[in-house]
Amino acid sequence: MKSEQMSDELKKLADIAADLGLLVDLRTKATELLGNIGTHEALLALLELAGNDKLPVKEREMALKKAQEIIKSGR
């Protein structure tokens, strides 16, 4: 996948994860997918979600956990 295309996909996932107008299940799945991608850009997107004080604490904690997993994996 091209770098630019990957960036667009990451942005879409991050936008979904942060969209309070969507169901929590969709936001959670988007956050999980960002964690599965595991790139530096995905890490940054997860950290941004973790710092978003509009999101529920549980979702922010999940984003932080996924970010920690990326760091621990060394990707």
C-alpha positions, -999 to 999 in steps of 0.1 A, spaced: 0 0 0 14 34 -9 24 57 19 -1 84 9 -29 59 7 -19 45 41 -20 80 56 -55 86 42 -67 53 57 -51 62 91 -68 96 90 -102 80 82 -98 55 111 -87 83 135 -117 104 124 -141 74 130 -125 67 164 -130 104 175 -165 109 160 -189 110 190 -218 109 166 -210 72 158 -218 42 179 -192 32 205 -187 -2 188 -176 16 156 -152 39 174 -137 10 194 -132 -10 162 -114 19 145 -91 23 176 -83 -14 175 -75 -13 138 -51 17 144 -34 -5 170 -32 -34 146 -16 -12 119 12 -5 144 31 22 124 45 54 138 17 73 122 -9 50 139 9 55 172 6 93 168 -31 89 159 -37 68 190 -19 93 213 -40 120 198 -72 100 207 -58 94 242 -54 131 246 -89 139 233 -108 150 264 -142 148 246 -139 110 243 -151 89 272 -123 79 296 -126 42 287 -120 49 250 -91 72 258 -75 45 280 -80 19 252 -62 42 228 -33 46 252 -31 9 258 -29 3 220 -2 30 218 17 12 245 14 -21 226 30 -5 195 58 10 216 65 -24 233 65 -42 200 93 -19 187 74 -13 154 
